[in-house]
């Protein structure tokens, strides 16, 4: 065989290998959930798992008291994975479960969901909020390996933003089961500062054992879930301004089941020199007061195409460093470090207040979309657009008429900086597709499919004075908010989530989470919004106004649309893990969702073994 043919053959085999590599994803239960609708009827929904046929039939059963289970559907359910039970009795406790039908025979019953007497339209998680603290951002993971999600909540005390002097309270994490059981508490201690740019935490099953871990930056005096201290608790590195500019910095992986510290390493990169992280152009120069040096981001990515790696980041106004970590077989190791190093590097000054993770080149491995630049799965720069620093970032298949993914972002424009306040670029190449709002600052912006009359996503931002299509053409009036998104009603367009309410573009208010409030000031973000229960629509998780409870709201609206659970789409699952990072951004899947969407492809995934299966294997 000629040499060039050998090269072509090898390239084909390599690309085939990457395309066929299967990512290990959570072995989720059916996720049955039931809530009452406005008419008092009970709406029940459940997951379609990413490993089963999209036309899998289901039967739904209801059990009252000690009576025999009753099948509710006359014919197998083949459309949406939901059903409305007409029984309106609010006094009787009832349970629901589903069974799949394979070749005419029923499978095993799913875990039942028990709906208690009453009329409330949410799930309640009572919190043990420490005095002086407020429940803030949340994440989810299957911490005990039973197929159901648990919730990890960041309890935030007194905080300070990076430019501000002043002392803060230690950040605290709580882990709760959905029944309100407090599993563990982790206190990050006095040597970790509290604030939106400091405390980034990632919850994900990193080693594929079926149980999720929690990863974050730690310091001397951090106390894990078993009471063990990391580092030297006698050290106090906080200076007279409340800043932490000296002393060791650590990166720790904790057990999701117990909160125990499993592995700790020095944080990469260290802060030194503290005055070398400054901005470029309108974002100011270097500083030495703990501002730009302590701008942190974090994410999780399938860098090897099989298991997730944690990405811990420092800096985005000027120097940006991204460090990839693997946790495998009980050991923590550095995979790679990307460092833009200095102002002359074209990758400097491109970071946002958030990041995104996506397989932009379709090779089966994830890249880090770090605002206006992309870092490849091997830790090398893939490209930089030069569009500079910004706030809001949205990555998905915004335009189904184009191949691949697109990135929409808005940019801070301060003198003497010039450039677009909003832009759309190709996620694989960095080619600019559209740019606008020239030389004007845009602090917030969104891109999503909210208008069914227009193909693809729409874009809007602060000061946009209208809704724009993918070509940059104005097609409608401004939506009522530029904050967050959610799939809530029965169609395939997305709704607008802002504060404690949901609006539909062109319709108005369709839901309010009574008694609840949002987080993070005017950003009005939820504790979490994610597809953690029921069908593919997203749940809204918010704290009550008295800070004593988390409420999980799930849609009571029927739909005939059937999609795989979004948590078995790798890009969406990674987005849920980084949703709490920096300026919280809504998650997007790796495919387009809309009335004009192509048939959803079956996820190329393999499920982790259940914890029970792992125990059985270990005994052999």
DAKA-V877322 format. One line per field, one symbol per residue. phi: phi as a letter, one per 40 degrees, with the letter a starting at -180 (. if undefined). psi: psi as a letter, one per 40 degrees, with the letter a starting at -180 (. if undefined). A space follows every 10 residues. Layout:
# DAKA-V877322
phi = ???
psi = ???
This chain:
# DAKA-V877322
phi = .cdccccccc cccccccccc dbccbccccc gcabaccccg cbcbaacccc bbccbccbbb bbbbfbcccb ccccbdcbcc caabccccdc cccabbabbc bbfgbccccc ccbbccdhbc bacbbcbbcc dgbbcbcbab accbgcgbcb bbbccbccba cdccchcbcc cbbbbbcccg cccabbbcgc cbccicccbb bbbaccbgcg bcbbbacbad gcbccbgccc gbcccbcccc cgcbbbgcbb bbbbcccbgc ccabbccbcc ccccbbbccb gccgccbbbg cccbcbbaaa accbgbbcbc bbbbgacbcb bbbcbbbbfg bbbccabbbc gaccccccgb cbcababacc bfbgbcbbcc gcabbcccgb ccabcgcgca bbbbbaccbc cbcgbbbbab bcbbdccbic caabbcccbg cccaaafdfb cbcaabbacb bccbcgcbba acgcfibbcc cgccbacccc abbbbacbcc ccccbbbagb bbbbdgbhcb abccgbacbg gccfccdaba cbagcccccb bbccccgbab bbbbcbccac cbbcdccbcc ccccccccdc cfcdbccbcc acbiccccdc ccdcbbcccc cccccccccc
psi = hidddddddd ddddddddde hhhhihgiae fhihiiadee ihhhiiihie eiiefhiihh ihhhbeiihh hdhdiihebi giihhehehe dhiiiiiihi hhfeiiaiii hihhhiiaei fihhhhighi heihhbiiii igdefeeiii hhhhhhahii idehiiiiih iihihiieee hhdihhheie ehihidedgh ihhihdefee hiihhihiih ehhaeeehhh aheeihehae eeigeiiihi hihihddeeh hdihihhhii eihefeeiih beeiaiifee cddfhiiiah igdeediiih hhihiedbhh hhhhihhhfe ihihdihhhe diddheeiee iaeiiihigd efeeiiihgg beihhideei hdihdeeaia dhhhhagdge eiiaiihhii ihhiheiiai eiihihddde hhdiiafhfh hhdiiihige heehiaiiii ihedfihiae eehheaihie ifciiihdae aeiiihhhbf ihihhedahe ihgheiiaif bedfiidihi geiaaeiiih hiiideeeih hhhiiehiie hhiihdeehd dddddddede hbhhiiiiie ihhideiihh ihhgihiiii dddddddde.
